Amino acid sequence: MGKDTTEMWEVLPFEKGYEQFIYYQAKGKTYSTDKGIIGFSSNYQTVSLDFLNPNGVLRRYSGKFISDKKIVFERYDESHTTILALVELDFQTPDKIKEIFKWKGYKETWDEAEVWGRILIKIKE
């Protein structure tokens, strides 16, 4: 995330979905956490991610596979009615994902969106 900050995800199988814990760290110390679940449609073509922040706010992402190696998510506002962001995940290898994040927020058009990318790497234990 930055020079001295990281985001660590612990993803655990839960039946046909996943349970996840996200730890936000600065200089090696956790300063915030999120808990979430990942679920799929019955045909595994769409994915839902829900994150519960410590303040009780639920963040929702709804995604669809556009190829066997790419999924696009829409991130919704707190009322789950307005799309605030688009997130593309490109599965480059089983251990490496390229992420492109487009944050529009409540701006009028996607042309005004902030865009950034990062590489997610699986840490093997």
Secondary structure, 3 states (H helix, E strand, C coil): CCCCEEEEEEEEEECCEEEEEEEEEECCEEEEEEEEEEEECCCCCEEEEEEECCCCCEEEEEEEEEECCEEEEEEECCCCCCEEEEEEEEEEECCEEEEEEEECCCCCCHHHCEEEEEEEECCCC
